[in-house]
Amino acid sequence: MALSMEEERILTEIASQLGQEDPRLADRLSNFGRLRRRRRIRAAVAIVVAVLVIASLLAAALATVPV
């Protein structure tokens, strides 16, 4: 649902006031989506690395088992 011009103006005014009153909070809120995305990417990379480490350990263990 699209916002009306008046609603957009009000939100812009609120954002401007927040930026003047509490710049740190305004900065954190503006970066919120990007930070969540970075955390997801880091978690995915950590999972891939863990799977690769486990796979390499299993391969090494199987390579040392006599046939």
PDB file of N, CA, C and O in Angstrom:
ATOM      1  N   MET A   1       0.850  -1.162   0.000  1.00  0.00           N
ATOM      2  CA  MET A   1       0.000   0.000   0.000  1.00  0.00           C
ATOM      3  C   MET A   1       0.906   1.237   0.000  1.00  0.00           C
ATOM      4  O   MET A   1       1.793   1.370   0.842  1.00  0.00           O
ATOM      5  N   ALA A   2       0.671   2.119  -0.938  1.00  0.00           N
ATOM      6  CA  ALA A   2       1.474   3.327  -1.064  1.00  0.00           C
ATOM      7  C   ALA A   2       0.997   4.390  -0.068  1.00  0.00           C
ATOM      8  O   ALA A   2      -0.182   4.467   0.279  1.00  0.00           O
ATOM      9  N   LEU A   3       1.944   5.193   0.369  1.00  0.00           N
ATOM     10  CA  LEU A   3       1.618   6.286   1.286  1.00  0.00           C
ATOM     11  C   LEU A   3       1.160   7.506   0.483  1.00  0.00           C
ATOM     12  O   LEU A   3       1.586   7.729  -0.650  1.00  0.00           O
ATOM     13  N   SER A   4       0.295   8.268   1.099  1.00  0.00           N
ATOM     14  CA  SER A   4      -0.117   9.516   0.461  1.00  0.00           C
ATOM     15  C   SER A   4       1.017  10.530   0.575  1.00  0.00           C
ATOM     16  O   SER A   4       1.955  10.337   1.348  1.00  0.00           O
ATOM     17  N   MET A   5       0.928  11.584  -0.180  1.00  0.00           N
ATOM     18  CA  MET A   5       1.959  12.629  -0.144  1.00  0.00           C
ATOM     19  C   MET A   5       2.059  13.226   1.254  1.00  0.00           C
ATOM     20  O   MET A   5       3.155  13.528   1.728  1.00  0.00           O
ATOM     21  N   GLU A   6       0.926  13.394   1.908  1.00  0.00           N
ATOM     22  CA  GLU A   6       0.916  13.959   3.266  1.00  0.00           C
ATOM     23  C   GLU A   6       1.602  13.012   4.246  1.00  0.00           C
ATOM     24  O   GLU A   6       2.360  13.457   5.108  1.00  0.00           O
ATOM     25  N   GLU A   7       1.344  11.714   4.123  1.00  0.00           N
ATOM     26  CA  GLU A   7       1.981  10.736   5.015  1.00  0.00           C
ATOM     27  C   GLU A   7       3.488  10.694   4.783  1.00  0.00           C
ATOM     28  O   GLU A   7       4.264  10.611   5.735  1.00  0.00           O
ATOM     29  N   GLU A   8       3.899  10.750   3.527  1.00  0.00           N
ATOM     30  CA  GLU A   8       5.332  10.775   3.223  1.00  0.00           C
ATOM     31  C   GLU A   8       5.987  12.026   3.801  1.00  0.00           C
ATOM     32  O   GLU A   8       7.093  11.953   4.336  1.00  0.00           O
ATOM     33  N   ARG A   9       5.318  13.166   3.700  1.00  0.00           N
ATOM     34  CA  ARG A   9       5.858  14.417   4.239  1.00  0.00           C
ATOM     35  C   ARG A   9       6.004  14.319   5.753  1.00  0.00           C
ATOM     36  O   ARG A   9       7.014  14.749   6.311  1.00  0.00           O
ATOM     37  N   ILE A  10       4.996  13.754   6.418  1.00  0.00           N
ATOM     38  CA  ILE A  10       5.044  13.614   7.880  1.00  0.00           C
ATOM     39  C   ILE A  10       6.183  12.694   8.293  1.00  0.00           C
ATOM     40  O   ILE A  10       6.916  13.002   9.233  1.00  0.00           O
ATOM     41  N   LEU A  11       6.343  11.560   7.597  1.00  0.00           N
ATOM     42  CA  LEU A  11       7.435  10.641   7.928  1.00  0.00           C
ATOM     43  C   LEU A  11       8.790  11.272   7.695  1.00  0.00           C
ATOM     44  O   LEU A  11       9.711  11.068   8.486  1.00  0.00           O
ATOM     45  N   THR A  12       8.928  12.031   6.630  1.00  0.00           N
ATOM     46  CA  THR A  12      10.189  12.727   6.361  1.00  0.00           C
ATOM     47  C   THR A  12      10.491  13.734   7.457  1.00  0.00           C
ATOM     48  O   THR A  12      11.637  13.871   7.884  1.00  0.00           O
ATOM     49  N   GLU A  13       9.469  14.435   7.910  1.00  0.00           N
ATOM     50  CA  GLU A  13       9.642  15.407   8.994  1.00  0.00           C
ATOM     51  C   GLU A  13      10.047  14.717  10.291  1.00  0.00           C
ATOM     52  O   GLU A  13      10.923  15.201  11.007  1.00  0.00           O
ATOM     53  N   ILE A  14       9.415  13.596  10.592  1.00  0.00           N
ATOM     54  CA  ILE A  14       9.755  12.845  11.805  1.00  0.00           C
ATOM     55  C   ILE A  14      11.200  12.356  11.733  1.00  0.00           C
ATOM     56  O   ILE A  14      11.939  12.456  12.712  1.00  0.00           O
ATOM     57  N   ALA A  15      11.603  11.827  10.576  1.00  0.00           N
ATOM     58  CA  ALA A  15      12.974  11.340  10.408  1.00  0.00           C
ATOM     59  C   ALA A  15      13.977  12.477  10.574  1.00  0.00           C
ATOM     60  O   ALA A  15      15.034  12.296  11.178  1.00  0.00           O
ATOM     61  N   SER A  16      13.647  13.628  10.046  1.00  0.00           N
ATOM     62  CA  SER A  16      14.530  14.785  10.170  1.00  0.00           C
ATOM     63  C   SER A  16      14.675  15.212  11.626  1.00  0.00           C
ATOM     64  O   SER A  16      15.780  15.496  12.088  1.00  0.00           O
ATOM     65  N   GLN A  17      13.559  15.257  12.344  1.00  0.00           N
ATOM     66  CA  GLN A  17      13.599  15.629  13.765  1.00  0.00           C
ATOM     67  C   GLN A  17      14.394  14.614  14.573  1.00  0.00           C
ATOM     68  O   GLN A  17      15.160  14.988  15.461  1.00  0.00           O
ATOM     69  N   LEU A  18      14.215  13.334  14.269  1.00  0.00           N
ATOM     70  CA  LEU A  18      14.969  12.295  14.978  1.00  0.00           C
ATOM     71  C   LEU A  18      16.455  12.461  14.727  1.00  0.00           C
ATOM     72  O   LEU A  18      17.263  12.335  15.647  1.00  0.00           O
ATOM     73  N   GLY A  19      16.819  12.744  13.481  1.00  0.00           N
ATOM     74  CA  GLY A  19      18.225  12.939  13.152  1.00  0.00           C
ATOM     75  C   GLY A  19      18.840  14.105  13.900  1.00  0.00           C
ATOM     76  O   GLY A  19      20.025  14.071  14.231  1.00  0.00           O
ATOM     77  N   GLN A  20      18.054  15.134  14.172  1.00  0.00           N
ATOM     78  CA  GLN A  20      18.560  16.291  14.910  1.00  0.00           C
ATOM     79  C   GLN A  20      18.614  16.010  16.418  1.00  0.00           C
ATOM     80  O   GLN A  20      19.553  16.427  17.096  1.00  0.00           O
ATOM     81  N   GLU A  21      17.609  15.305  16.934  1.00  0.00           N
ATOM     82  CA  GLU A  21      17.534  15.070  18.378  1.00  0.00           C
ATOM     83  C   GLU A  21      18.465  13.952  18.840  1.00  0.00           C
ATOM     84  O   GLU A  21      19.097  14.066  19.890  1.00  0.00           O
ATOM     85  N   ASP A  22      18.551  12.882  18.070  1.00  0.00           N
ATOM     86  CA  ASP A  22      19.383  11.742  18.464  1.00  0.00           C
ATOM     87  C   ASP A  22      20.052  11.154  17.227  1.00  0.00           C
ATOM     88  O   ASP A  22      19.564  10.176  16.662  1.00  0.00           O
ATOM     89  N   PRO A  23      21.168  11.748  16.806  1.00  0.00           N
ATOM     90  CA  PRO A  23      21.824  11.302  15.575  1.00  0.00           C
ATOM     91  C   PRO A  23      22.305   9.845  15.631  1.00  0.00           C
ATOM     92  O   PRO A  23      22.275   9.143  14.620  1.00  0.00           O
ATOM     93  N   ARG A  24      22.746   9.392  16.806  1.00  0.00           N
ATOM     94  CA  ARG A  24      23.221   8.012  16.918  1.00  0.00           C
ATOM     95  C   ARG A  24      22.092   7.022  16.658  1.00  0.00           C
ATOM     96  O   ARG A  24      22.272   6.049  15.926  1.00  0.00           O
ATOM     97  N   LEU A  25      20.920   7.273  17.262  1.00  0.00           N
ATOM     98  CA  LEU A  25      19.772   6.392  17.057  1.00  0.00           C
ATOM     99  C   LEU A  25      19.326   6.441  15.599  1.00  0.00           C
ATOM    100  O   LEU A  25      19.014   5.402  15.017  1.00  0.00           O
ATOM    101  N   ALA A  26      19.291   7.615  15.011  1.00  0.00           N
ATOM    102  CA  ALA A  26      18.894   7.749  13.613  1.00  0.00           C
ATOM    103  C   ALA A  26      19.838   6.963  12.708  1.00  0.00           C
ATOM    104  O   ALA A  26      19.394   6.325  11.754  1.00  0.00           O
ATOM    105  N   ASP A  27      21.135   7.007  13.002  1.00  0.00           N
ATOM    106  CA  ASP A  27      22.116   6.265  12.215  1.00  0.00           C
ATOM    107  C   ASP A  27      21.914   4.763  12.371  1.00  0.00           C
ATOM    108  O   ASP A  27      21.971   4.022  11.391  1.00  0.00           O
ATOM    109  N   ARG A  28      21.678   4.315  13.597  1.00  0.00           N
ATOM    110  CA  ARG A  28      21.448   2.886  13.831  1.00  0.00           C
ATOM    111  C   ARG A  28      20.205   2.405  13.106  1.00  0.00           C
ATOM    112  O   ARG A  28      20.209   1.320  12.524  1.00  0.00           O
ATOM    113  N   LEU A  29      19.146   3.194  13.132  1.00  0.00           N
ATOM    114  CA  LEU A  29      17.909   2.802  12.454  1.00  0.00           C
ATOM    115  C   LEU A  29      18.078   2.789  10.942  1.00  0.00           C
ATOM    116  O   LEU A  29      17.512   1.931  10.265  1.00  0.00           O
ATOM    117  N   SER A  30      18.844   3.721  10.408  1.00  0.00           N
ATOM    118  CA  SER A  30      19.029   3.758   8.957  1.00  0.00           C
ATOM    119  C   SER A  30      19.888   2.591   8.474  1.00  0.00           C
ATOM    120  O   SER A  30      19.756   2.167   7.326  1.00  0.00           O
ATOM    121  N   ASN A  31      20.762   2.067   9.331  1.00  0.00           N
ATOM    122  CA  ASN A  31      21.635   0.945   8.958  1.00  0.00           C
ATOM    123  C   ASN A  31      21.072  -0.407   9.389  1.00  0.00           C
ATOM    124  O   ASN A  31      21.718  -1.431   9.166  1.00  0.00           O
ATOM    125  N   PHE A  32      19.907  -0.440   9.989  1.00  0.00           N
ATOM    126  CA  PHE A  32      19.369  -1.670  10.571  1.00  0.00           C
ATOM    127  C   PHE A  32      19.252  -2.796   9.547  1.00  0.00           C
ATOM    128  O   PHE A  32      19.689  -3.914   9.820  1.00  0.00           O
ATOM    129  N   GLY A  33      18.684  -2.534   8.397  1.00  0.00           N
ATOM    130  CA  GLY A  33      18.510  -3.569   7.373  1.00  0.00           C
ATOM    131  C   GLY A  33      19.833  -4.116   6.863  1.00  0.00           C
ATOM    132  O   GLY A  33      19.967  -5.318   6.634  1.00  0.00           O
ATOM    133  N   ARG A  34      20.795  -3.248   6.688  1.00  0.00           N
ATOM    134  CA  ARG A  34      22.107  -3.679   6.211  1.00  0.00           C
ATOM    135  C   ARG A  34      22.812  -4.549   7.231  1.00  0.00           C
ATOM    136  O   ARG A  34      23.475  -5.520   6.867  1.00  0.00           O
ATOM    137  N   LEU A  35      22.675  -4.211   8.519  1.00  0.00           N
ATOM    138  CA  LEU A  35      23.328  -5.002   9.553  1.00  0.00           C
ATOM    139  C   LEU A  35      22.741  -6.410   9.628  1.00  0.00           C
ATOM    140  O   LEU A  35      23.477  -7.382   9.803  1.00  0.00           O
ATOM    141  N   ARG A  36      21.422  -6.522   9.497  1.00  0.00           N
ATOM    142  CA  ARG A  36      20.794  -7.844   9.513  1.00  0.00           C
ATOM    143  C   ARG A  36      21.269  -8.674   8.336  1.00  0.00           C
ATOM    144  O   ARG A  36      21.521  -9.871   8.479  1.00  0.00           O
ATOM    145  N   ARG A  37      21.393  -8.052   7.177  1.00  0.00           N
ATOM    146  CA  ARG A  37      21.851  -8.754   5.980  1.00  0.00           C
ATOM    147  C   ARG A  37      23.276  -9.257   6.182  1.00  0.00           C
ATOM    148  O   ARG A  37      23.598 -10.385   5.809  1.00  0.00           O
ATOM    149  N   ARG A  38      24.128  -8.422   6.770  1.00  0.00           N
ATOM    150  CA  ARG A  38      25.519  -8.834   7.018  1.00  0.00           C
ATOM    151  C   ARG A  38      25.570 -10.014   7.977  1.00  0.00           C
ATOM    152  O   ARG A  38      26.355 -10.942   7.785  1.00  0.00           O
ATOM    153  N   ARG A  39      24.736  -9.977   9.002  1.00  0.00           N
ATOM    154  CA  ARG A  39      24.719 -11.091   9.963  1.00  0.00           C
ATOM    155  C   ARG A  39      24.287 -12.380   9.294  1.00  0.00           C
ATOM    156  O   ARG A  39      24.847 -13.440   9.573  1.00  0.00           O
ATOM    157  N   ARG A  40      23.302 -12.306   8.418  1.00  0.00           N
ATOM    158  CA  ARG A  40      22.859 -13.504   7.701  1.00  0.00           C
ATOM    159  C   ARG A  40      23.971 -14.055   6.823  1.00  0.00           C
ATOM    160  O   ARG A  40      24.190 -15.265   6.772  1.00  0.00           O
ATOM    161  N   ILE A  41      24.670 -13.165   6.136  1.00  0.00           N
ATOM    162  CA  ILE A  41      25.766 -13.609   5.267  1.00  0.00           C
ATOM    163  C   ILE A  41      26.860 -14.250   6.100  1.00  0.00           C
ATOM    164  O   ILE A  41      27.385 -15.298   5.724  1.00  0.00           O
ATOM    165  N   ARG A  42      27.213 -13.643   7.222  1.00  0.00           N
ATOM    166  CA  ARG A  42      28.244 -14.219   8.092  1.00  0.00           C
ATOM    167  C   ARG A  42      27.826 -15.584   8.614  1.00  0.00           C
ATOM    168  O   ARG A  42      28.642 -16.503   8.670  1.00  0.00           O
ATOM    169  N   ALA A  43      26.563 -15.726   8.996  1.00  0.00           N
ATOM    170  CA  ALA A  43      26.077 -17.018   9.487  1.00  0.00           C
ATOM    171  C   ALA A  43      26.145 -18.069   8.389  1.00  0.00           C
ATOM    172  O   ALA A  43      26.552 -19.203   8.644  1.00  0.00           O
ATOM    173  N   ALA A  44      25.752 -17.709   7.174  1.00  0.00           N
ATOM    174  CA  ALA A  44      25.800 -18.658   6.059  1.00  0.00           C
ATOM    175  C   ALA A  44      27.240 -19.080   5.766  1.00  0.00           C
ATOM    176  O   ALA A  44      27.503 -20.258   5.522  1.00  0.00           O
ATOM    177  N   VAL A  45      28.158 -18.141   5.788  1.00  0.00           N
ATOM    178  CA  VAL A  45      29.572 -18.456   5.548  1.00  0.00           C
ATOM    179  C   VAL A  45      30.097 -19.366   6.651  1.00  0.00           C
ATOM    180  O   VAL A  45      30.834 -20.311   6.368  1.00  0.00           O
ATOM    181  N   ALA A  46      29.738 -19.103   7.888  1.00  0.00           N
ATOM    182  CA  ALA A  46      30.185 -19.945   9.003  1.00  0.00           C
ATOM    183  C   ALA A  46      29.665 -21.371   8.851  1.00  0.00           C
ATOM    184  O   ALA A  46      30.393 -22.323   9.132  1.00  0.00           O
ATOM    185  N   ILE A  47      28.434 -21.532   8.415  1.00  0.00           N
ATOM    186  CA  ILE A  47      27.872 -22.867   8.218  1.00  0.00           C
ATOM    187  C   ILE A  47      28.602 -23.598   7.100  1.00  0.00           C
ATOM    188  O   ILE A  47      28.935 -24.775   7.238  1.00  0.00           O
ATOM    189  N   VAL A  48      28.853 -22.902   5.993  1.00  0.00           N
ATOM    190  CA  VAL A  48      29.575 -23.524   4.874  1.00  0.00           C
ATOM    191  C   VAL A  48      30.974 -23.946   5.310  1.00  0.00           C
ATOM    192  O   VAL A  48      31.421 -25.043   4.975  1.00  0.00           O
ATOM    193  N   VAL A  49      31.663 -23.097   6.046  1.00  0.00           N
ATOM    194  CA  VAL A  49      33.012 -23.433   6.522  1.00  0.00           C
ATOM    195  C   VAL A  49      32.956 -24.640   7.459  1.00  0.00           C
ATOM    196  O   VAL A  49      33.800 -25.532   7.363  1.00  0.00           O
ATOM    197  N   ALA A  50      31.980 -24.681   8.360  1.00  0.00           N
ATOM    198  CA  ALA A  50      31.853 -25.809   9.278  1.00  0.00           C
ATOM    199  C   ALA A  50      31.610 -27.112   8.513  1.00  0.00           C
ATOM    200  O   ALA A  50      32.200 -28.142   8.841  1.00  0.00           O
ATOM    201  N   VAL A  51      30.751 -27.071   7.504  1.00  0.00           N
ATOM    202  CA  VAL A  51      30.480 -28.271   6.704  1.00  0.00           C
ATOM    203  C   VAL A  51      31.744 -28.721   5.976  1.00  0.00           C
ATOM    204  O   VAL A  51      32.028 -29.917   5.913  1.00  0.00           O
ATOM    205  N   LEU A  52      32.495 -27.786   5.434  1.00  0.00           N
ATOM    206  CA  LEU A  52      33.741 -28.143   4.741  1.00  0.00           C
ATOM    207  C   LEU A  52      34.767 -28.745   5.692  1.00  0.00           C
ATOM    208  O   LEU A  52      35.452 -29.704   5.337  1.00  0.00           O
ATOM    209  N   VAL A  53      34.878 -28.198   6.886  1.00  0.00           N
ATOM    210  CA  VAL A  53      35.825 -28.743   7.871  1.00  0.00           C
ATOM    211  C   VAL A  53      35.430 -30.156   8.258  1.00  0.00           C
ATOM    212  O   VAL A  53      36.279 -31.045   8.320  1.00  0.00           O
ATOM    213  N   ILE A  54      34.157 -30.369   8.518  1.00  0.00           N
ATOM    214  CA  ILE A  54      33.688 -31.714   8.892  1.00  0.00           C
ATOM    215  C   ILE A  54      33.907 -32.687   7.739  1.00  0.00           C
ATOM    216  O   ILE A  54      34.332 -33.821   7.959  1.00  0.00           O
ATOM    217  N   ALA A  55      33.622 -32.256   6.517  1.00  0.00           N
ATOM    218  CA  ALA A  55      33.831 -33.133   5.359  1.00  0.00           C
ATOM    219  C   ALA A  55      35.293 -33.484   5.183  1.00  0.00           C
ATOM    220  O   ALA A  55      35.619 -34.629   4.870  1.00  0.00           O
ATOM    221  N   SER A  56      36.180 -32.522   5.377  1.00  0.00           N
ATOM    222  CA  SER A  56      37.607 -32.809   5.224  1.00  0.00           C
ATOM    223  C   SER A  56      38.106 -33.720   6.343  1.00  0.00           C
ATOM    224  O   SER A  56      38.962 -34.572   6.103  1.00  0.00           O
ATOM    225  N   LEU A  57      37.587 -33.557   7.558  1.00  0.00           N
ATOM    226  CA  LEU A  57      37.971 -34.458   8.649  1.00  0.00           C
ATOM    227  C   LEU A  57      37.496 -35.882   8.386  1.00  0.00           C
ATOM    228  O   LEU A  57      38.229 -36.837   8.641  1.00  0.00           O
ATOM    229  N   LEU A  58      36.281 -36.030   7.879  1.00  0.00           N
ATOM    230  CA  LEU A  58      35.772 -37.355   7.538  1.00  0.00           C
ATOM    231  C   LEU A  58      36.578 -37.979   6.417  1.00  0.00           C
ATOM    232  O   LEU A  58      36.873 -39.174   6.453  1.00  0.00           O
ATOM    233  N   ALA A  59      36.938 -37.186   5.422  1.00  0.00           N
ATOM    234  CA  ALA A  59      37.734 -37.711   4.309  1.00  0.00           C
ATOM    235  C   ALA A  59      39.101 -38.158   4.800  1.00  0.00           C
ATOM    236  O   ALA A  59      39.603 -39.200   4.378  1.00  0.00           O
ATOM    237  N   ALA A  60      39.704 -37.384   5.681  1.00  0.00           N
ATOM    238  CA  ALA A  60      41.018 -37.755   6.216  1.00  0.00           C
ATOM    239  C   ALA A  60      40.912 -39.019   7.061  1.00  0.00           C
ATOM    240  O   ALA A  60      41.791 -39.879   7.006  1.00  0.00           O
ATOM    241  N   ALA A  61      39.849 -39.133   7.835  1.00  0.00           N
ATOM    242  CA  ALA A  61      39.667 -40.326   8.662  1.00  0.00           C
ATOM    243  C   ALA A  61      39.438 -41.552   7.797  1.00  0.00           C
ATOM    244  O   ALA A  61      39.955 -42.626   8.106  1.00  0.00           O
ATOM    245  N   LEU A  62      38.676 -41.416   6.725  1.00  0.00           N
ATOM    246  CA  LEU A  62      38.433 -42.559   5.852  1.00  0.00           C
ATOM    247  C   LEU A  62      39.668 -42.928   5.053  1.00  0.00           C
ATOM    248  O   LEU A  62      39.844 -44.092   4.694  1.00  0.00           O
ATOM    249  N   ALA A  63      40.522 -41.964   4.769  1.00  0.00           N
ATOM    250  CA  ALA A  63      41.749 -42.242   3.999  1.00  0.00           C
ATOM    251  C   ALA A  63      42.752 -43.042   4.820  1.00  0.00           C
ATOM    252  O   ALA A  63      43.589 -43.748   4.257  1.00  0.00           O
ATOM    253  N   THR A  64      42.677 -42.939   6.138  1.00  0.00           N
ATOM    254  CA  THR A  64      43.635 -43.654   6.999  1.00  0.00           C
ATOM    255  C   THR A  64      43.148 -45.043   7.393  1.00  0.00           C
ATOM    256  O   THR A  64      43.903 -45.807   7.992  1.00  0.00           O
ATOM    257  N   VAL A  65      41.919 -45.382   7.074  1.00  0.00           N
ATOM    258  CA  VAL A  65      41.379 -46.701   7.431  1.00  0.00           C
ATOM    259  C   VAL A  65      41.910 -47.724   6.432  1.00  0.00           C
ATOM    260  O   VAL A  65      41.768 -47.551   5.221  1.00  0.00           O
ATOM    261  N   PRO A  66      42.529 -48.801   6.952  1.00  0.00           N
ATOM    262  CA  PRO A  66      43.040 -49.831   6.038  1.00  0.00           C
ATOM    263  C   PRO A  66      41.875 -50.583   5.348  1.00  0.00           C
ATOM    264  O   PRO A  66      40.815 -50.811   5.931  1.00  0.00           O
ATOM    265  N   VAL A  67      42.128 -50.946   4.101  1.00  0.00           N
ATOM    266  CA  VAL A  67      41.085 -51.624   3.319  1.00  0.00           C
ATOM    267  C   VAL A  67      41.225 -53.117   3.398  1.00  0.00           C
ATOM    268  O   VAL A  67      40.432 -53.844   2.800  1.00  0.00           O
TER     269      VAL A  67
END
